[in-house]
Amino acid sequence: MGKFSGQFVRSRCLAVLACLIGTVGITAHVHAAEPSIQQLPGPDGKAAITCVVYEPQPIPEGKAGLIVHLYGSGGSHRKNEYNIGREPYATCRKLLAERGYWLVVADLGRYHWMNEKACTQLDAVIDAMITDKNIDPKQVHLFGTSMGASSSLIYTMRRPERIKSVVAVFPITDFTKWLVEKPNYRVPVEKAHGITPETRNEALAKLSPLMNVDAFQKVPVMLLHGDKDRVVPTHHSRDFAAALQKKGYPFIFHEVPGATHNDKIARTYQHELADFLTEGIQPAEPVSTPQKKQ
């Protein structure tokens, strides 16, 4: 995908949104099937990884797409545990299934924060899905919330060639700043990555998307963040969006008035989320200036 200047948009800026995403009016005729629990081979074929797998409806005859959802801190692959199986994403799941996309939630641990183990496990999940489900390797997308949003960005920083696009819902983009803002998260983050006082500054910088913007040169990012978020302050998405815009890298940023750190933020954006993941950014023309609510 070529470079496009990004957009800052508010929840009511529908005109701007229409320019950015090719919205398709779809009436759902097919109910999404219930997901299955599958054991996928782990790294080197060892220690199977438990996954919740949502099948496309119907399964495409040719190559299919894949979306991996990464859940929030303390969550898991299980339904309603801070992942895409929750009610605010029901329409999005249905649209993705109708459009021929497999959707997977892998159990990587409740507090993995995309450490090296989680990264290699996600490699294995993607590889297994590509092999077993006839997935197009060029149509692998990540969708994460909170810890999962940050983890989606961190994985992409490490494997930019593997990921087509990323949806990040209230992500942490500057870990050094966030662990000062929310010191109660310092222990789980540092434990996950084996961070010591001597390695802290360098390690947190390596985890921070804001410090690694060039990894997203060719990977479109959609950011969704509420302006009343008290867990991950909104500036994490604002600052990252500004950095992407400065570089001319492709992104969409929805700052949602009144929204907090809650999956309910996604309800209004389910069609837009599905469009972004399946169609990408399709602006009428590049726009370089921020779009704000009047």
C-alpha positions, 0 to 999 in steps of 0.5 A: 500500500502506498503512503497516505497522510493520516487523518485525525477524526472524531466520532461524528466526522462521518464525511471525513470517514467516508473519504478514508474508508470504502464503506460498504452497505451490507445486510447480514443474511448469514449468522456467524457460526459459533467458534471452535476451540482448536489446538495449534502447534507451537514453536517447533511443533511443541506445546500446542497453543489453545485458540478460539477460531471463528470460521468464515461463512462460507469458507472461501474456495480460494485463499482466505484472510486472517485476523488475529485478535490480541486481548487485554491485560488479565484476559484470555482466549475465552469468551468475554475475557477482554477479547473480540468475543464480547458483545460490542464486537458481534457485528464486526465478527459477523462482517469479517466472517461474511467477507471470508476472513478467519478470526483467531484468539490465541492463548498467549498468557494473561500478562504476556505483553508480547514478550519473546515467548508470545512473539514466537507463539504468535509466529507459530499460530500464524504459520499454522493457520496459513498452512491448515486454512489456506490463508493468503500470507499477504492478508494477515492482520492484527486487532488488539485492545489495551495490552493487546493493542500494544502487543499488536503494535509491538509484534508488527515492529518486530515482524513488519513484513508479516502484517498487512494492517493493525487495529489498536484500541486504546494502545500504550505507545510510550511505555516509559511514560505510561509506567510513570502514569500507571506504576501498578503495571510496572511489575507485570510489564517488567516481569514479562520482559525480564527488565531490570533497573539497568536495562529499563530505559533501553528495554522500554524504548524498544517496546514503545511504538512511538519510538519505533514509528518507521516500522509502520511505514507500509503497515496501515494502523487504525487507532481508536481511543476515548478522550475519557480513558483513565487507564491509558491516557488518550495522548498515547494514541494522539502522539502516535498518530501525530508521529505517523502523520509527520512521517506520512505513514498510513493511519486513521485515528478516531478519538471518541468523545466521552469514551472510557477504557471499555470495549463499548467504544467499538460499538459505533465503529464495527463496520468501519473496523471491518472495512479497514481490516478487509479493504484498507485505507482508501482516501479520495486524495491524500490530506495532510492537515488534521481533521477535528470536530467542529 
